Amino acid sequence: MSEKKLNRKQFDILTCMERIQRDHAHVTQRELADAAGMSLGSVNRTLATLADAGLTDEHGLTAAGYAALPILNKHGEYRGSLTEG
């Protein structure tokens, strides 16, 4: 998935995981759902897709997951791998 672009749900889940994991070693799906403003079912499906792509695993974000996160430029805008959908 490193060449593919993230959709909005994937982007939201990865960024929420990264933010929460800064302070906590473990992130629950319910915490992600609350942080991302998604249903638990949407989080579950999105995490399955991200895990299949190697961006997450049972411990959270993988190195590939961190690498897939878009980069914030000096103007506070994301550049990189975000698509519509």
N, CA, C and O atoms as a CHARMM CRD file, in Angstrom:
* protein
*
  340
    1    1 MET  N      0.81000  -1.20100   0.00000 PROA 1      0.00000
    2    1 MET  CA     0.00000   0.00000   0.00000 PROA 1      0.00000
    3    1 MET  C      0.85300   1.26500   0.00000 PROA 1      0.00000
    4    1 MET  O      0.30200   2.36100  -0.09600 PROA 1      0.00000
    5    2 SER  N      2.16000   1.15500   0.10300 PROA 2      0.00000
    6    2 SER  CA     3.00000   2.34200   0.15100 PROA 2      0.00000
    7    2 SER  C      2.86900   3.17100  -1.12200 PROA 2      0.00000
    8    2 SER  O      3.05200   4.38700  -1.06500 PROA 2      0.00000
    9    3 GLU  N      2.55600   2.56000  -2.27600 PROA 3      0.00000
   10    3 GLU  CA     2.36900   3.29300  -3.51200 PROA 3      0.00000
   11    3 GLU  C      0.93300   3.76100  -3.66400 PROA 3      0.00000
   12    3 GLU  O      0.67900   4.71500  -4.40000 PROA 3      0.00000
   13    4 LYS  N     -0.00500   3.12500  -2.99700 PROA 4      0.00000
   14    4 LYS  CA    -1.39800   3.52100  -3.06800 PROA 4      0.00000
   15    4 LYS  C     -1.64800   4.65800  -2.09200 PROA 4      0.00000
   16    4 LYS  O     -0.90800   4.86500  -1.13000 PROA 4      0.00000
   17    5 LYS  N     -2.71300   5.38000  -2.37500 PROA 5      0.00000
   18    5 LYS  CA    -3.07300   6.48300  -1.50000 PROA 5      0.00000
   19    5 LYS  C     -4.08800   6.01800  -0.47300 PROA 5      0.00000
   20    5 LYS  O     -4.87900   5.10800  -0.72100 PROA 5      0.00000
   21    6 LEU  N     -4.05000   6.65600   0.67500 PROA 6      0.00000
   22    6 LEU  CA    -4.99700   6.34600   1.74700 PROA 6      0.00000
   23    6 LEU  C     -6.32800   7.01800   1.46300 PROA 6      0.00000
   24    6 LEU  O     -6.36500   8.14800   0.97600 PROA 6      0.00000
   25    7 ASN  N     -7.42600   6.32700   1.76600 PROA 7      0.00000
   26    7 ASN  CA    -8.71700   7.00900   1.70500 PROA 7      0.00000
   27    7 ASN  C     -8.93300   7.73900   3.03500 PROA 7      0.00000
   28    7 ASN  O     -8.12700   7.60400   3.95500 PROA 7      0.00000
   29    8 ARG  N     -9.99300   8.49200   3.13100 PROA 8      0.00000
   30    8 ARG  CA   -10.23200   9.32500   4.32000 PROA 8      0.00000
   31    8 ARG  C    -10.30500   8.49500   5.59800 PROA 8      0.00000
   32    8 ARG  O     -9.70100   8.86600   6.60400 PROA 8      0.00000
   33    9 LYS  N    -11.03900   7.37100   5.57400 PROA 9      0.00000
   34    9 LYS  CA   -11.16300   6.54900   6.78600 PROA 9      0.00000
   35    9 LYS  C     -9.81000   5.97800   7.18700 PROA 9      0.00000
   36    9 LYS  O     -9.46700   5.97900   8.36900 PROA 9      0.00000
   37   10 GLN  N     -9.03700   5.49100   6.22200 PROA 10     0.00000
   38   10 GLN  CA    -7.71600   4.94800   6.53200 PROA 10     0.00000
   39   10 GLN  C     -6.81300   6.02900   7.11600 PROA 10     0.00000
   40   10 GLN  O     -6.10200   5.80200   8.09500 PROA 10     0.00000
   41   11 PHE  N     -6.85300   7.19700   6.50500 PROA 11     0.00000
   42   11 PHE  CA    -6.06900   8.33300   7.00300 PROA 11     0.00000
   43   11 PHE  C     -6.46600   8.67500   8.43900 PROA 11     0.00000
   44   11 PHE  O     -5.60900   8.83800   9.30700 PROA 11     0.00000
   45   12 ASP  N     -7.77500   8.78100   8.68000 PROA 12     0.00000
   46   12 ASP  CA    -8.25200   9.13400  10.02200 PROA 12     0.00000
   47   12 ASP  C     -7.82000   8.10200  11.05900 PROA 12     0.00000
   48   12 ASP  O     -7.37300   8.46600  12.14600 PROA 12     0.00000
   49   13 ILE  N     -7.95000   6.82100  10.73000 PROA 13     0.00000
   50   13 ILE  CA    -7.55900   5.77100  11.67700 PROA 13     0.00000
   51   13 ILE  C     -6.05700   5.80600  11.94300 PROA 13     0.00000
   52   13 ILE  O     -5.63600   5.74600  13.09900 PROA 13     0.00000
   53   14 LEU  N     -5.24600   5.90000  10.89600 PROA 14     0.00000
   54   14 LEU  CA    -3.79100   5.93100  11.10100 PROA 14     0.00000
   55   14 LEU  C     -3.36300   7.14400  11.91400 PROA 14     0.00000
   56   14 LEU  O     -2.53000   7.01900  12.81300 PROA 14     0.00000
   57   15 THR  N     -3.91600   8.31600  11.61600 PROA 15     0.00000
   58   15 THR  CA    -3.51200   9.49900  12.37300 PROA 15     0.00000
   59   15 THR  C     -3.99200   9.43100  13.82400 PROA 15     0.00000
   60   15 THR  O     -3.27800   9.86000  14.73100 PROA 15     0.00000
   61   16 CYS  N     -5.19100   8.89900  14.05100 PROA 16     0.00000
   62   16 CYS  CA    -5.67200   8.73200  15.43000 PROA 16     0.00000
   63   16 CYS  C     -4.81800   7.72200  16.18500 PROA 16     0.00000
   64   16 CYS  O     -4.48000   7.93500  17.34900 PROA 16     0.00000
   65   17 MET  N     -4.46600   6.61300  15.51600 PROA 17     0.00000
   66   17 MET  CA    -3.61100   5.61400  16.17200 PROA 17     0.00000
   67   17 MET  C     -2.27500   6.22800  16.55400 PROA 17     0.00000
   68   17 MET  O     -1.78500   6.02200  17.66400 PROA 17     0.00000
   69   18 GLU  N     -1.68900   6.98200  15.63600 PROA 18     0.00000
   70   18 GLU  CA    -0.39000   7.59600  15.90700 PROA 18     0.00000
   71   18 GLU  C     -0.49800   8.56000  17.08400 PROA 18     0.00000
   72   18 GLU  O      0.36300   8.56400  17.96400 PROA 18     0.00000
   73   19 ARG  N     -1.53700   9.36600  17.10300 PROA 19     0.00000
   74   19 ARG  CA    -1.72600  10.34700  18.17800 PROA 19     0.00000
   75   19 ARG  C     -1.93000   9.66100  19.52600 PROA 19     0.00000
   76   19 ARG  O     -1.30800  10.04400  20.51700 PROA 19     0.00000
   77   20 ILE  N     -2.79000   8.66000  19.56900 PROA 20     0.00000
   78   20 ILE  CA    -3.08200   7.96500  20.82600 PROA 20     0.00000
   79   20 ILE  C     -1.87600   7.16000  21.29100 PROA 20     0.00000
   80   20 ILE  O     -1.59700   7.10400  22.48800 PROA 20     0.00000
   81   21 GLN  N     -1.15100   6.53000  20.35300 PROA 21     0.00000
   82   21 GLN  CA    -0.01100   5.70300  20.73800 PROA 21     0.00000
   83   21 GLN  C      1.16400   6.50800  21.27500 PROA 21     0.00000
   84   21 GLN  O      2.06600   5.93700  21.88800 PROA 21     0.00000
   85   22 ARG  N      1.17500   7.79900  21.06300 PROA 22     0.00000
   86   22 ARG  CA     2.23400   8.61900  21.66500 PROA 22     0.00000
   87   22 ARG  C      2.17300   8.54000  23.18500 PROA 22     0.00000
   88   22 ARG  O      3.20500   8.56800  23.85500 PROA 22     0.00000
   89   23 ASP  N      0.94800   8.44100  23.73300 PROA 23     0.00000
   90   23 ASP  CA     0.76200   8.43000  25.17700 PROA 23     0.00000
   91   23 ASP  C      0.44600   7.06200  25.75600 PROA 23     0.00000
   92   23 ASP  O      0.67300   6.82600  26.94200 PROA 23     0.00000
   93   24 HSD  N     -0.07400   6.15800  24.93800 PROA 24     0.00000
   94   24 HSD  CA    -0.49900   4.84000  25.41900 PROA 24     0.00000
   95   24 HSD  C      0.05700   3.74700  24.52000 PROA 24     0.00000
   96   24 HSD  O      0.12800   3.91200  23.30200 PROA 24     0.00000
   97   25 ALA  N      0.44300   2.65400  25.11100 PROA 25     0.00000
   98   25 ALA  CA     0.98700   1.53900  24.33000 PROA 25     0.00000
   99   25 ALA  C     -0.09700   0.81800  23.54900 PROA 25     0.00000
  100   25 ALA  O      0.17500   0.26900  22.48100 PROA 25     0.00000
  101   26 HSD  N     -1.31700   0.80800  24.05900 PROA 26     0.00000
  102   26 HSD  CA    -2.39500   0.03800  23.43900 PROA 26     0.00000
  103   26 HSD  C     -3.56800   0.96000  23.10100 PROA 26     0.00000
  104   26 HSD  O     -3.92800   1.84300  23.88100 PROA 26     0.00000
  105   27 VAL  N     -4.15000   0.73800  21.93500 PROA 27     0.00000
  106   27 VAL  CA    -5.30700   1.51300  21.48600 PROA 27     0.00000
  107   27 VAL  C     -6.44600   0.54600  21.21500 PROA 27     0.00000
  108   27 VAL  O     -6.26200  -0.43600  20.49500 PROA 27     0.00000
  109   28 THR  N     -7.61200   0.80400  21.77500 PROA 28     0.00000
  110   28 THR  CA    -8.76100  -0.05400  21.50100 PROA 28     0.00000
  111   28 THR  C     -9.52800   0.47300  20.29000 PROA 28     0.00000
  112   28 THR  O     -9.41500   1.64400  19.92700 PROA 28     0.00000
  113   29 GLN  N    -10.30600  -0.40900  19.67800 PROA 29     0.00000
  114   29 GLN  CA   -11.13800   0.00400  18.55600 PROA 29     0.00000
  115   29 GLN  C    -12.16600   1.04200  18.99900 PROA 29     0.00000
  116   29 GLN  O    -12.50100   1.94900  18.23700 PROA 29     0.00000
  117   30 ARG  N    -12.65400   0.91600  20.19500 PROA 30     0.00000
  118   30 ARG  CA   -13.61700   1.89700  20.70300 PROA 30     0.00000
  119   30 ARG  C    -12.96300   3.27500  20.83800 PROA 30     0.00000
  120   30 ARG  O    -13.57900   4.28600  20.49900 PROA 30     0.00000
  121   31 GLU  N    -11.72000   3.32400  21.33100 PROA 31     0.00000
  122   31 GLU  CA   -10.99800   4.59700  21.42600 PROA 31     0.00000
  123   31 GLU  C    -10.81100   5.21100  20.03300 PROA 31     0.00000
  124   31 GLU  O    -10.97600   6.41700  19.84700 PROA 31     0.00000
  125   32 LEU  N    -10.46600   4.36400  19.06500 PROA 32     0.00000
  126   32 LEU  CA   -10.29900   4.85500  17.69700 PROA 32     0.00000
  127   32 LEU  C    -11.61500   5.37100  17.13500 PROA 32     0.00000
  128   32 LEU  O    -11.65000   6.41400  16.48200 PROA 32     0.00000
  129   33 ALA  N    -12.70200   4.63800  17.39200 PROA 33     0.00000
  130   33 ALA  CA   -14.02000   5.05800  16.90400 PROA 33     0.00000
  131   33 ALA  C    -14.38000   6.42500  17.48000 PROA 33     0.00000
  132   33 ALA  O    -14.85500   7.29800  16.75400 PROA 33     0.00000
  133   34 ASP  N    -14.15800   6.61300  18.76500 PROA 34     0.00000
  134   34 ASP  CA   -14.45400   7.89500  19.40900 PROA 34     0.00000
  135   34 ASP  C    -13.57400   9.01100  18.84700 PROA 34     0.00000
  136   34 ASP  O    -14.05900  10.10000  18.54100 PROA 34     0.00000
  137   35 ALA  N    -12.28200   8.73200  18.71600 PROA 35     0.00000
  138   35 ALA  CA   -11.33600   9.75100  18.24900 PROA 35     0.00000
  139   35 ALA  C    -11.56800  10.12900  16.78600 PROA 35     0.00000
  140   35 ALA  O    -11.40700  11.28900  16.40800 PROA 35     0.00000
  141   36 ALA  N    -11.94500   9.15200  15.97000 PROA 36     0.00000
  142   36 ALA  CA   -12.13000   9.39400  14.53800 PROA 36     0.00000
  143   36 ALA  C    -13.55800   9.78200  14.18000 PROA 36     0.00000
  144   36 ALA  O    -13.82700  10.18000  13.04700 PROA 36     0.00000
  145   37 GLY  N    -14.47600   9.66900  15.13800 PROA 37     0.00000
  146   37 GLY  CA   -15.87300   9.97900  14.85700 PROA 37     0.00000
  147   37 GLY  C    -16.51700   8.97200  13.92200 PROA 37     0.00000
  148   37 GLY  O    -17.35100   9.32700  13.08900 PROA 37     0.00000
  149   38 MET  N    -16.12300   7.70900  14.06700 PROA 38     0.00000
  150   38 MET  CA   -16.64100   6.63400  13.21600 PROA 38     0.00000
  151   38 MET  C    -17.36700   5.61700  14.06900 PROA 38     0.00000
  152   38 MET  O    -17.22200   5.58700  15.29100 PROA 38     0.00000
  153   39 SER  N    -18.15100   4.78300  13.40400 PROA 39     0.00000
  154   39 SER  CA   -18.77800   3.67700  14.11100 PROA 39     0.00000
  155   39 SER  C    -17.72500   2.60800  14.38400 PROA 39     0.00000
  156   39 SER  O    -16.68800   2.55300  13.72300 PROA 39     0.00000
  157   40 LEU  N    -18.01000   1.76700  15.36300 PROA 40     0.00000
  158   40 LEU  CA   -17.10500   0.67300  15.69000 PROA 40     0.00000
  159   40 LEU  C    -16.94300  -0.27000  14.49500 PROA 40     0.00000
  160   40 LEU  O    -15.84700  -0.77200  14.24600 PROA 40     0.00000
  161   41 GLY  N    -18.02800  -0.51300  13.75700 PROA 41     0.00000
  162   41 GLY  CA   -17.96900  -1.37200  12.57800 PROA 41     0.00000
  163   41 GLY  C    -17.07300  -0.80500  11.49100 PROA 41     0.00000
  164   41 GLY  O    -16.32300  -1.54700  10.85600 PROA 41     0.00000
  165   42 SER  N    -17.14300   0.51300  11.26900 PROA 42     0.00000
  166   42 SER  CA   -16.27600   1.15500  10.27200 PROA 42     0.00000
  167   42 SER  C    -14.81600   1.04100  10.67700 PROA 42     0.00000
  168   42 SER  O    -13.95400   0.77900   9.83800 PROA 42     0.00000
  169   43 VAL  N    -14.53600   1.23600  11.95300 PROA 43     0.00000
  170   43 VAL  CA   -13.16300   1.11000  12.44300 PROA 43     0.00000
  171   43 VAL  C    -12.67600  -0.32100  12.24200 PROA 43     0.00000
  172   43 VAL  O    -11.55000  -0.53700  11.79300 PROA 43     0.00000
  173   44 ASN  N    -13.51200  -1.29000  12.57000 PROA 44     0.00000
  174   44 ASN  CA   -13.13300  -2.69000  12.42000 PROA 44     0.00000
  175   44 ASN  C    -12.80300  -3.02100  10.96900 PROA 44     0.00000
  176   44 ASN  O    -11.77600  -3.64300  10.69700 PROA 44     0.00000
  177   45 ARG  N    -13.65400  -2.61600  10.04200 PROA 45     0.00000
  178   45 ARG  CA   -13.41900  -2.88400   8.61600 PROA 45     0.00000
  179   45 ARG  C    -12.17200  -2.16400   8.10800 PROA 45     0.00000
  180   45 ARG  O    -11.39000  -2.73000   7.34300 PROA 45     0.00000
  181   46 THR  N    -11.99100  -0.92400   8.53100 PROA 46     0.00000
  182   46 THR  CA   -10.83100  -0.15200   8.08900 PROA 46     0.00000
  183   46 THR  C     -9.54300  -0.74000   8.63500 PROA 46     0.00000
  184   46 THR  O     -8.54200  -0.81100   7.92200 PROA 46     0.00000
  185   47 LEU  N     -9.55800  -1.16200   9.89100 PROA 47     0.00000
  186   47 LEU  CA    -8.36400  -1.79200  10.46900 PROA 47     0.00000
  187   47 LEU  C     -8.01100  -3.09200   9.74700 PROA 47     0.00000
  188   47 LEU  O     -6.83400  -3.39700   9.55300 PROA 47     0.00000
  189   48 ALA  N     -9.02400  -3.85200   9.35000 PROA 48     0.00000
  190   48 ALA  CA    -8.76400  -5.09200   8.60500 PROA 48     0.00000
  191   48 ALA  C     -8.07400  -4.78000   7.27900 PROA 48     0.00000
  192   48 ALA  O     -7.13300  -5.46900   6.88800 PROA 48     0.00000
  193   49 THR  N     -8.53800  -3.75300   6.60000 PROA 49     0.00000
  194   49 THR  CA    -7.91800  -3.34100   5.33700 PROA 49     0.00000
  195   49 THR  C     -6.48100  -2.87600   5.56400 PROA 49     0.00000
  196   49 THR  O     -5.58000  -3.23200   4.80500 PROA 49     0.00000
  197   50 LEU  N     -6.27300  -2.08200   6.60900 PROA 50     0.00000
  198   50 LEU  CA    -4.92800  -1.59600   6.92400 PROA 50     0.00000
  199   50 LEU  C     -3.99200  -2.73400   7.31700 PROA 50     0.00000
  200   50 LEU  O     -2.81600  -2.72600   6.95100 PROA 50     0.00000
  201   51 ALA  N     -4.50500  -3.70700   8.05700 PROA 51     0.00000
  202   51 ALA  CA    -3.68900  -4.86200   8.45000 PROA 51     0.00000
  203   51 ALA  C     -3.32900  -5.69800   7.22300 PROA 51     0.00000
  204   51 ALA  O     -2.19400  -6.15700   7.09500 PROA 51     0.00000
  205   52 ASP  N     -4.29100  -5.89700   6.32000 PROA 52     0.00000
  206   52 ASP  CA    -4.01000  -6.63900   5.08700 PROA 52     0.00000
  207   52 ASP  C     -2.92500  -5.96100   4.26400 PROA 52     0.00000
  208   52 ASP  O     -2.14900  -6.62400   3.57600 PROA 52     0.00000
  209   53 ALA  N     -2.87700  -4.63000   4.33900 PROA 53     0.00000
  210   53 ALA  CA    -1.87200  -3.86600   3.60100 PROA 53     0.00000
  211   53 ALA  C     -0.54300  -3.78200   4.35400 PROA 53     0.00000
  212   53 ALA  O      0.43100  -3.24400   3.82900 PROA 53     0.00000
  213   54 GLY  N     -0.49500  -4.31600   5.59000 PROA 54     0.00000
  214   54 GLY  CA     0.73900  -4.29200   6.37500 PROA 54     0.00000
  215   54 GLY  C      1.00100  -2.98800   7.09400 PROA 54     0.00000
  216   54 GLY  O      2.12000  -2.74400   7.54600 PROA 54     0.00000
  217   55 LEU  N     -0.02600  -2.13100   7.20800 PROA 55     0.00000
  218   55 LEU  CA     0.15800  -0.84100   7.85000 PROA 55     0.00000
  219   55 LEU  C     -0.11500  -0.87000   9.35300 PROA 55     0.00000
  220   55 LEU  O      0.34300   0.00400  10.08900 PROA 55     0.00000
  221   56 THR  N     -0.85800  -1.87200   9.80300 PROA 56     0.00000
  222   56 THR  CA    -1.11200  -2.06900  11.22800 PROA 56     0.00000
  223   56 THR  C     -0.96600  -3.55100  11.53600 PROA 56     0.00000
  224   56 THR  O     -1.02500  -4.40100  10.64800 PROA 56     0.00000
  225   57 ASP  N     -0.77300  -3.83300  12.80900 PROA 57     0.00000
  226   57 ASP  CA    -0.78900  -5.21000  13.27900 PROA 57     0.00000
  227   57 ASP  C     -1.39000  -5.22200  14.68100 PROA 57     0.00000
  228   57 ASP  O     -1.95500  -4.21800  15.11700 PROA 57     0.00000
  229   58 GLU  N     -1.27900  -6.32600  15.38300 PROA 58     0.00000
  230   58 GLU  CA    -1.90600  -6.42800  16.70700 PROA 58     0.00000
  231   58 GLU  C     -1.29600  -5.47300  17.73100 PROA 58     0.00000
  232   58 GLU  O     -1.86200  -5.27800  18.80700 PROA 58     0.00000
  233   59 HSD  N     -0.15300  -4.88000  17.41100 PROA 59     0.00000
  234   59 HSD  CA     0.50700  -3.95100  18.32200 PROA 59     0.00000
  235   59 HSD  C      0.24300  -2.48800  17.96000 PROA 59     0.00000
  236   59 HSD  O      0.61300  -1.59000  18.71600 PROA 59     0.00000
  237   60 GLY  N     -0.38700  -2.24200  16.82400 PROA 60     0.00000
  238   60 GLY  CA    -0.66300  -0.87600  16.39100 PROA 60     0.00000
  239   60 GLY  C     -0.06800  -0.59300  15.03500 PROA 60     0.00000
  240   60 GLY  O     -0.06100  -1.45800  14.15800 PROA 60     0.00000
  241   61 LEU  N      0.43100   0.61300  14.85700 PROA 61     0.00000
  242   61 LEU  CA     1.03500   0.99600  13.58400 PROA 61     0.00000
  243   61 LEU  C      2.33700   0.24900  13.36500 PROA 61     0.00000
  244   61 LEU  O      3.12500   0.06500  14.29200 PROA 61     0.00000
  245   62 THR  N      2.55400  -0.17800  12.13500 PROA 62     0.00000
  246   62 THR  CA     3.82700  -0.78200  11.76700 PROA 62     0.00000
  247   62 THR  C      4.72700   0.32500  11.20900 PROA 62     0.00000
  248   62 THR  O      4.29400   1.46700  11.05600 PROA 62     0.00000
  249   63 ALA  N      5.96800  -0.02000  10.90900 PROA 63     0.00000
  250   63 ALA  CA     6.86800   0.95700  10.28600 PROA 63     0.00000
  251   63 ALA  C      6.28000   1.43300   8.95900 PROA 63     0.00000
  252   63 ALA  O      6.38300   2.61300   8.62200 PROA 63     0.00000
  253   64 ALA  N      5.66900   0.52500   8.21100 PROA 64     0.00000
  254   64 ALA  CA     5.02000   0.90000   6.94500 PROA 64     0.00000
  255   64 ALA  C      3.83800   1.82900   7.19900 PROA 64     0.00000
  256   64 ALA  O      3.56800   2.72500   6.39900 PROA 64     0.00000
  257   65 GLY  N      3.13300   1.62100   8.30700 PROA 65     0.00000
  258   65 GLY  CA     2.01800   2.49500   8.66400 PROA 65     0.00000
  259   65 GLY  C      2.47200   3.90500   8.95000 PROA 65     0.00000
  260   65 GLY  O      1.84600   4.86900   8.50800 PROA 65     0.00000
  261   66 TYR  N      3.56800   4.03200   9.69500 PROA 66     0.00000
  262   66 TYR  CA     4.11600   5.36300   9.95800 PROA 66     0.00000
  263   66 TYR  C      4.57700   6.02000   8.65600 PROA 66     0.00000
  264   66 TYR  O      4.36100   7.21300   8.44300 PROA 66     0.00000
  265   67 ALA  N      5.21400   5.23100   7.78900 PROA 67     0.00000
  266   67 ALA  CA     5.71000   5.76100   6.52000 PROA 67     0.00000
  267   67 ALA  C      4.57000   6.20500   5.60500 PROA 67     0.00000
  268   67 ALA  O      4.74900   7.10700   4.78700 PROA 67     0.00000
  269   68 ALA  N      3.40400   5.58100   5.73600 PROA 68     0.00000
  270   68 ALA  CA     2.26600   5.90800   4.87200 PROA 68     0.00000
  271   68 ALA  C      1.54500   7.17500   5.28900 PROA 68     0.00000
  272   68 ALA  O      0.76300   7.72800   4.51600 PROA 68     0.00000
  273   69 LEU  N      1.80100   7.64200   6.50700 PROA 69     0.00000
  274   69 LEU  CA     1.13000   8.85900   6.96600 PROA 69     0.00000
  275   69 LEU  C      1.58400  10.05000   6.11800 PROA 69     0.00000
  276   69 LEU  O      2.77800  10.22300   5.87100 PROA 69     0.00000
  277   70 PRO  N      0.63800  10.85800   5.67900 PROA 70     0.00000
  278   70 PRO  CA     1.00500  12.05200   4.91000 PROA 70     0.00000
  279   70 PRO  C      1.85900  12.98900   5.76100 PROA 70     0.00000
  280   70 PRO  O      1.78700  12.98500   6.99000 PROA 70     0.00000
  281   71 ILE  N      2.64300  13.76700   5.09000 PROA 71     0.00000
  282   71 ILE  CA     3.53900  14.70300   5.76400 PROA 71     0.00000
  283   71 ILE  C      2.85600  16.06800   5.84600 PROA 71     0.00000
  284   71 ILE  O      2.28100  16.54500   4.86700 PROA 71     0.00000
  285   72 LEU  N      2.92700  16.68200   7.01300 PROA 72     0.00000
  286   72 LEU  CA     2.36100  18.00900   7.21500 PROA 72     0.00000
  287   72 LEU  C      3.40300  19.04100   6.77300 PROA 72     0.00000
  288   72 LEU  O      4.52200  19.05000   7.28500 PROA 72     0.00000
  289   73 ASN  N      3.04000  19.90700   5.82600 PROA 73     0.00000
  290   73 ASN  CA     4.01300  20.89100   5.36200 PROA 73     0.00000
  291   73 ASN  C      4.04800  22.10700   6.27800 PROA 73     0.00000
  292   73 ASN  O      3.30200  22.17500   7.25400 PROA 73     0.00000
  293   74 LYS  N      4.90600  23.05600   5.96800 PROA 74     0.00000
  294   74 LYS  CA     5.09100  24.21300   6.85700 PROA 74     0.00000
  295   74 LYS  C      3.86000  25.10800   6.93400 PROA 74     0.00000
  296   74 LYS  O      3.77500  25.95300   7.82500 PROA 74     0.00000
  297   75 HSD  N      2.90600  24.94100   6.02200 PROA 75     0.00000
  298   75 HSD  CA     1.67800  25.71900   6.03900 PROA 75     0.00000
  299   75 HSD  C      0.54400  25.00300   6.77400 PROA 75     0.00000
  300   75 HSD  O     -0.58800  25.48600   6.80400 PROA 75     0.00000
  301   76 GLY  N      0.85700  23.84200   7.37000 PROA 76     0.00000
  302   76 GLY  CA    -0.15800  23.09500   8.08900 PROA 76     0.00000
  303   76 GLY  C     -1.08600  22.30200   7.18400 PROA 76     0.00000
  304   76 GLY  O     -2.16900  21.89100   7.60100 PROA 76     0.00000
  305   77 GLU  N     -0.65500  22.08500   5.93000 PROA 77     0.00000
  306   77 GLU  CA    -1.46200  21.32300   4.99400 PROA 77     0.00000
  307   77 GLU  C     -0.80700  19.96200   4.77500 PROA 77     0.00000
  308   77 GLU  O      0.41800  19.84500   4.74600 PROA 77     0.00000
  309   78 TYR  N     -1.64400  18.93500   4.62000 PROA 78     0.00000
  310   78 TYR  CA    -1.09400  17.60800   4.34200 PROA 78     0.00000
  311   78 TYR  C     -0.72900  17.51200   2.88200 PROA 78     0.00000
  312   78 TYR  O     -1.48900  17.93200   2.01000 PROA 78     0.00000
  313   79 ARG  N      0.43200  16.96200   2.62000 PROA 79     0.00000
  314   79 ARG  CA     0.83500  16.68200   1.26000 PROA 79     0.00000
  315   79 ARG  C      1.10400  15.18300   1.20300 PROA 79     0.00000
  316   79 ARG  O      1.59600  14.59900   2.16800 PROA 79     0.00000
  317   80 GLY  N      0.79300  14.58700   0.11700 PROA 80     0.00000
  318   80 GLY  CA     1.09800  13.17900  -0.02500 PROA 80     0.00000
  319   80 GLY  C     -0.13400  12.33500  -0.23100 PROA 80     0.00000
  320   80 GLY  O     -0.97400  12.63000  -1.08100 PROA 80     0.00000
  321   81 SER  N     -0.23300  11.29200   0.54900 PROA 81     0.00000
  322   81 SER  CA    -1.03000  10.13000   0.17600 PROA 81     0.00000
  323   81 SER  C     -2.47500  10.12500   0.65200 PROA 81     0.00000
  324   81 SER  O     -2.91000   9.13600   1.24100 PROA 81     0.00000
  325   82 LEU  N     -3.23400  11.19100   0.42100 PROA 82     0.00000
  326   82 LEU  CA    -4.64300  11.17100   0.80400 PROA 82     0.00000
  327   82 LEU  C     -5.51300  11.31000  -0.43100 PROA 82     0.00000
  328   82 LEU  O     -5.31100  12.21700  -1.23900 PROA 82     0.00000
  329   83 THR  N     -6.48600  10.41000  -0.58300 PROA 83     0.00000
  330   83 THR  CA    -7.41400  10.47400  -1.71100 PROA 83     0.00000
  331   83 THR  C     -8.81300  10.69400  -1.18300 PROA 83     0.00000
  332   83 THR  O     -9.06400  10.57000   0.01600 PROA 83     0.00000
  333   84 GLU  N     -9.71000  11.01800  -2.07200 PROA 84     0.00000
  334   84 GLU  CA   -11.11600  11.11900  -1.71300 PROA 84     0.00000
  335   84 GLU  C    -11.68900   9.70400  -1.60800 PROA 84     0.00000
  336   84 GLU  O    -11.26500   8.79600  -2.32200 PROA 84     0.00000
  337   85 GLY  N    -12.65000   9.53600  -0.71300 PROA 85     0.00000
  338   85 GLY  CA   -13.31000   8.23400  -0.64200 PROA 85     0.00000
  339   85 GLY  C    -13.15200   7.52600   0.63000 PROA 85     0.00000
  340   85 GLY  O    -13.66900   6.42100   0.79000 PROA 85     0.00000
